Amino acid sequence: MNAQPPAALPARTQVAVVGAGPVGLIAAIELARHGLQPVVLDAKDGIAWSSRATCISRRSLEILDRIGAGPAFAAKALPWSQGRTFHRDRLVFRLDMPHGTDDRHAPFVNLQQFYTEQFLLDRLRALGGDVHWRHRLTGITTDPGSATLALATPEGDRSLRADWVVAADGGRSTLREQMGLDLHGTAYESRYLIADIEVEGVDRPVERNVWFDPPSNPGSTVILHVQPDRIWRIDYQLRDEEDAEAALREENVRARLQAQLDMMGITAPWRLVWRSLYKALALSLDSYRHDRVLFAGDAAHLVPIFGVRGLNSGIDDAHNLGWKLAMVARNAAPAALLDSYHHERRRATRENHAQAIKSTWFMSPPSAGFRIMRDAVLCLAAEHPWASTLINPRQSAAHAYDDSPVIQPDARPTPAGIAPGAPLPNLRLPTGDRHLHDMLAPLGFTLLVFLDRLGPAADALPALADMNLHIVRIGTGQEADVIDRQGRLAERFAAEIYAAYLVRPDQHIAARFAQLEPSAVAAALDIALARTQASRPDGTVAVEQPVLVPPPNNPGAGRLGQESLEHVFAAVSNGIDAAGGAASAPFLARLTLLLAGAVGDADRVLAAVNAARGKSA
Ligand SMILES: Cc1cc2nc3c(=O)[nH]c(=O)nc-3n(C[C@H](O)[C@H](O)[C@H](O)COP(=O)(O)OP(=O)(O)OC[C@H]3O[C@@H](n4cnc5c(N)ncnc54)[C@H](O)[C@@H]3O)c2cc1C
């Protein structure tokens, strides 16, 4: 590890990165990989040895591989793909996330955030960069061509002029405040206490465990994740009337944790390592680009931790922003490319918030109606698997930038293959243990071509290489870079329709082509770099599309289907709230009669009434 102190603070830089949390560090690594020397500033005096974000998604691991930090994570983090959810002492839901032989990474790994930050700092240093610790941003002034940062440093007040600023200074962003920008969205009332404990000699499976209303902590919700170094993360919900200060006192935390461990039958000695309070927030800036200042990570948006979208969405932000900002700073693309950063990542936040709202229905019910409905689902779930599907935590997943201004949509949209805007799936290659992402250009754009589909168009390949494109030939013959004898990749990419795919530096598909014509590829590159606008099939330019929140894949949701089930859940919850207090029982009575009339089958209605009667609240 290169632990050289950073060079003296310059007076001017192309890019300043404010904040050396995981998001600022990844942005800095991306910029350094693209040949820039960003100045990275942080108010702290080093890595924060607090735990915080634990669960890193498969998509984030792909990004960490991409920036060269993957091996350190693979060596330390704990992979997992399953979970068990209990109501009181009964198992009510099993989480089982897809994890096939094609996947290089598990759906999630667990790792303390300080390791994440240390591994990223090591990577930045390996690229010749470093962090100016104890450099606190105190103010900013902007003019049309640059921004000037006011800094409080150990050497006194300093200023730094930057062509571009990455604002990655976290949830309490000073830059946001100094620029008079507000976050908008929803703040949830419910609070969680988050603790890390070290447990001696207990080999616990690495999975997500949740207990609703456990005997150890009645009325509360408890979440457990196992981390490296025998550390367990335990989160528990505080009661609404509970005094947070008192709840955080060590003796009270220890008593609550001991009750939980007793309930789990854990008798091994344990040590309290870290504790903190947490309140779920779903807030965002309206715009992530303010001329020369680009907001990323918690500085741009806050996402409830349920579904683990906080750190993971920040990693995605930094990865999306890094290559675009590097190209703009080097004058290889117009500044409009940075508007696409806002467009793509703001949409991702809207999707994250929409998903998180549904996660909070269970983890932190927003009203009495939602709590009544949540408890009803929990009571029914063990015997009615269709109801248990509502308990799915909707873990963080990759985003597709299908409405982006820098993505060329299909002329004739079809669901076949991998759609423009989606991340390139990191499929295992037919030979050896390499994956598709290993074949991509380390920094620039890649063109995947399916040789067997090209015919005479193969003659165009040398002309394409002149466009500074890395070309990966996939086919059945020896001339291919990837030999796909069984045609597995060709099938997945619908090569019979699309002969070539243009892949961006952040692994998202920029465009795909039925015929390989150099002029079409050149046009798609111009769109991907915001030199021209994409033309949509309907002749319009890109506009924000409504956010789609795909339900978890839930064949168990029964005849109603997961999405309809969720609508019913929310509608009845809101109905109970609208009726209010004592009037909710008459509302539910009317609802039952109306539903009985709609079902029109007395036996089924009576069976349902009897099933409901057998349950305690
Ligand atoms: C208790 C807790 C548990 C969490 N659990 C999860 C989880 O399980 N999964 C998940 O995905 N996310 C989780 N999160 C969220 C996750 O920790 C954040 O999303 C993540 O840290 C955001 O990274 P960031 O780099 O944007 O901000 P931060 O990590 O907050 O980093 C911001 C950096 O900016 C620096 N800074 C601040 N102000 C200034 C200034 N004026 N000048 C210079 N530097 C400054 C700070 O010192 C800090 O280093 C959790 C958060 C908390 C609080």
The ligand as an ORCA input file, in Angstrom:
! r2SCAN-3c Opt
* xyz 0 1
  C     -26.307      3.568     10.611
  C     -26.288      3.431      9.113
  C     -26.433      2.195      8.526
  C     -26.442      2.067      7.150
  N     -26.609      0.834      6.580
  C     -26.605      0.709      5.229
  C     -26.726     -0.558      4.584
  O     -26.856     -1.592      5.233
  N     -26.690     -0.612      3.220
  C     -26.531      0.514      2.456
  O     -26.485      0.417      1.205
  N     -26.406      1.729      3.035
  C     -26.438      1.849      4.390
  N     -26.275      3.079      4.981
  C     -26.088      4.247      4.134
  C     -24.624      4.394      3.728
  O     -23.776      4.389      4.845
  C     -24.491      5.699      2.965
  O     -25.414      5.660      1.903
  C     -23.076      5.881      2.430
  O     -22.141      6.078      3.452
  C     -23.067      7.094      1.521
  O     -21.769      7.329      1.100
  P     -21.311      8.813      0.729
  O     -19.896      8.677      0.295
  O     -22.310      9.428     -0.162
  O     -21.428      9.632      2.095
  P     -20.619      9.441      3.437
  O     -20.245      8.041      3.660
  O     -21.423     10.112      4.488
  O     -19.285     10.250      3.181
  C     -19.277     11.672      3.118
  C     -17.865     12.151      3.397
  O     -17.849     13.569      3.248
  C     -17.084     14.118      4.283
  N     -17.538     15.489      4.517
  C     -18.723     15.874      5.037
  N     -18.780     17.215      5.084
  C     -17.620     17.670      4.575
  C     -17.090     18.973      4.359
  N     -17.771     20.081      4.691
  N     -15.851     19.097      3.819
  C     -15.145     17.979      3.492
  N     -15.602     16.725      3.678
  C     -16.827     16.571      4.207
  C     -17.310     13.213      5.463
  O     -16.260     13.300      6.408
  C     -17.394     11.842      4.806
  O     -16.146     11.196      4.769
  C     -26.285      3.224      6.354
  C     -26.124      4.478      6.943
  C     -26.129      4.591      8.313
  C     -25.958      5.958      8.924
*
